Amino acid sequence: MQKDGKMTYYIIIRGPLGIGKTTIAKKLAKEINAEHISIDKILEENGLDKINNDYIPEDFIKANEIVLPKVKQELAKGYVFNLKAPLKTCIARDKARKRVYGEDAARAVYKLVSGFDYGINIDTENKTEEEVVNEIKKRLRCQPKNLKVLVF
């Protein structure tokens, strides 16, 4: 609950490296007038955004440890969406980004996060960003005033 007495609801967008979490979260937040919270920013602020030999899972785990306590508190008041696509798609999308993490990092993070299926799975394969955002919006039961979209 916020200081003003209003409940804050979280929409958590999670999935493997290169799946499009940040892109989808930013578009969704804009469309539903919500705050966007980025795991990339948390990584950067805590010095965990460095690439070492194309391998980042240790830093990814540290970032998750920073965010998890807050997320666990808020899960009862929100939604978790798991973005899904084959590993080869995630690797291809990572290669097309401005900041490329590399195939080894994509494989390691994919393995790390793919086993977690708590929430609503959204298949992103062969879908546009807008189609994914619309699918998420359709699954929201309500549109509370205080929304935060968290990339996790």
Buried (B, 14 or more C-beta within 10 A) or exposed (E): EEEEEEEBBBBBBBBBBBBBBBBBBBBBBEBBEBEBBBBEEBBEEEEBBEEEEBBBBEBBEBBBEBBEEEBEEBBEEBBBBBBBBEBEBBBEBBEEEEEBBBBBBBBBBBEBBBEEEEBEEBEBEEBEBEEBBBBBEEEBEEEBEBBBBBBB
